[in-house]
Amino acid sequence: MSGAGITRAVLLTDANQDNEAAAMSPARFTRFTSVNAARPDAIDLLRKAAAAGTRGFGEMKSPLAADSSEMRRIYELAAELGLPVLLHFQEASQEQSVGTFNTGFDRLPGLLKQYSRTTFIGHANSFWAHISAEVSDPNYPSDAVKPGGLTDRMLSDFPNLYGDLSATSGRNALSRSPDFSADFLARHQDKLMFGSDCGCRDGMGAGQTNPHPLVAGKCVARETLTALKQLTSPEVFRKITWENAIRFLKLA
């Protein structure tokens, strides 16, 4: 964080890490809590985390369909408690993230409509691949964006959907068509939030093992911040990297 110039962050912690996360400096850290949604006690664990001060649920990364009964009970709890839920959408396995998670991305509009009281934050491969109307690669497409993508439309159509720009998937999305990205960021400036999700240990690339050419040997957080600064005005940059999260999570 210090190496990338990040002054405050949301930690995405497993339920068994909650006590450790809660003990960290509240001036620099707040937290979300995640569990395997298939666990019989998942709701009890998340309810306990909410009582202890967690600010949201996620990153929810379970090998389930996004509209499975297990995930639906998470959305219902999030609505009941007034907390957001951050979802990792991944339709195809890949080396850095083996498996599939929250599948059935094309059915997300139905969930957003049905669970209108639930605030969703989209993240990861499928979410960012679908900024384009044509998806040539389910993980990291490199072709030019074709306007009209499902993610772009959902961000416009559903007030309860936000976007997390973290990880290689977010960085990759910004690189595909810079003119489109600049317009996309401006149009959705109140609904997007910067995140790191970076394996780098020093803000300069040490420890980064992802072989993707955009981030190989680099700090994903630093690379994404640089891209955001190049593609936005100072006002929009501050919204995406600071103000939206502070407002969204009621941290001020």
N, C-alpha and C positions, 0 to 999 in steps of 0.2 A: 504493500500500500504506500509506504513512504517513498519507495523508489519511483512509483508511478505518479506521485503527487496527489494521492487520494487521502483526504482528511477525515472522512467519516464513511462507514460502510455498514451494510446489512449482512450479517453472517447467515448462511443457510446451513443450519445444524440439524443433525439427526436428534431424535428425542432423547437418546441416551447421552447426548452432549449438552443438553439444555442447562444443567447446573453450572457447568464450566463456562458456557457462553454468557450466562446471566451474571457471572462474577467479573466479566471484563468491563473496561471503562465505558460507562453509558455515554460519555461525551464523545466517544469515538465509534462505538459499536451498538447496534441494535440487532435483533435476530428474527428470523423465521424458523419454524420447526417443521421437520419432515419425518414421515414414517413410511414404511411399506404399507400401502393402502390395503393390501390383502390380509394383513394381520387381523385377527379377530378383535384385538384390543386397540385398533388404530384410532377409533373415535375417542376412547377413554384417554389415550396418550395425548392426543391433540387438545382435548378439552382441558386436561391438566396443564399443558404447556400454555394455553391461552390464559388460564387463571394465574400462571406465574409470570405473565408479561410478554409473551411472544407477540410479534406484530403481524404475523401472517403464517400461512401454511405453505411449505415448499422448501426447496424445489421438489415437487412431487414427481418422482421418477420410478414408477412401478411398471412391471411388464403386463399391463392391462389395457383394455380399450378405454378411451376417454369417457365413453358413455356406459361403462360397466356399472354394475350395482355397487361395487366397492368404491368407485370414484364418485358416484352420485351422492353417497352418504357424506363424503368430504365436502362437496359443494353445499349440501344442506346445512352442515355444521358451520361452514364459513359464513353463510348468509345469516344464520341464527346469531353468531357472535360478532358479526360485522367486521370480519377479517378477510383479506384477500387470499387467493390461492394461486401460487405460481406453478405452472405446468411445463414439463419437458416433453415436447412433441417430437417423436422420432419414429418414422415408419419403416426404416431400413437399418440394419445393423452396420456398424463400421468399426474400424480398428480401435479408435479411441473411446468408443462407447458401444460395447458389444450388447446387442439385444434390440428390442423394440419397446417403445414406451408411449403410453397414452395414444394408441393408434386410433384410426378412424377420424383423421383430421378434417376430412370433408364434412363430417357430421357436427363439427363444432358450432356452426351457426344455430342449429337446433338446440344445443345445450345453452348457448348464450341467451336464447329467447326463453327457454323453459326456466332457467335459473337466473332470471333478470335481477334478483336481489343479491346475487353472488358476484363479487368482483374477481375477474380472471386476469392473470398476467401470463402472456404467452412467451415462450422461450424455446430455443434449440432448433434443430435441423429442419423439421417440417414447417415450423412456424415461419422461419425466415426464407426457406426455399419458395414458399408460396406468396412472396411479394410479387412474383411473376405469374402471369396467366398460363405460362407453359413451364413445366418443371422437368428439366432434362436430367437432373440428378437429385435424388431425394435427400442427399446430405449437404453437399457443397457445390451447387451448380455455378458454373463460371460464365455461362453465356449471358448475353444482354437481357435485361428485364423486359418482358412484354407487359405493358400496363394492363390492369384489370385483375391482378392476382387476388386470391381469396383473402389472404392476410390483410392486404391493403383495403379491400372492401369491408371486411369485418371491423377494422379499426374505425372506419367512417360510420358504419351502420349501427354499431352496438356500443352504447355508453359504458357498459360494464366490462369492456375488453381493453387491456393495456399491453404494452410490449416491452420486454427486457432485451436490450441490445448486447448482452454479454456473450462471451465465448467466441470460438472461431466461426460459428454460424452467423452471429451478428456482424462480425467483422467482414466476413465473406459477402454478406448481403449488401453492405455499403459499397463494396468494391466493384460490383457487377456493372452498373451503369451510373456513373457519378452524377449526371444531370438528373436522372430519375431519383437518385438517393437524396439529392439536395431538395427536390420538390417534396418527396415523401417525408423527410424530416421536418420541413416547414409546415406541411399540412397536418401532421400528427404531433406537433411539437408539445402539446399538452398531455399526450398519452404514452410517451416513450421515456424509458429510463435507462441510463448507462449502467452496466454491470461489468465485472471483470471475468469471473470464472476462469482464472488463469493459473496454470501450473508453474509459472515463473516464481522464483523465490526472492528476487531483489528488485523488480521493476525494470530490469534491463535484459531479461531473457534467461537467466541462469535457472536450469532445471526444466525448461520448456521442452517437452518431448513430442509435441504434435508436429508431424512432418508436413502439414499443409504449407505450401510455399509462402502464403501471406504471413504466417506466424512462426515458421520454423526458426528456432533459436532466438525468438523475440518475445517480448512481453505482450500478451494479448491486450491487456488493459491499456498500456501505453499506445499500442497500434490503433486501438479503437478510439481512444481519446484524440489522437492526432487526426484520424479520418473525420471525426465529428467536428473538430475545429475547422478543418478545411471545407466542410460541406455546409456549415451553418453560420448564421450571424452570431455575434457575441451573446445576444439576448436569448436566442434559441439554444445555443450551446449551454448556457447556464441553466436553462429550464431542464434540459435533458440530463445534465450531469449533477444537478443539485436540487433545484427548486421543486421539480415534480415529485421527487421522492420525499422531500421534507413535507410537502403539502399532503401527498397521498397517504403517508404513514403518520401524519399528525405529530411530527417530531419537533415542531416549534410552536 
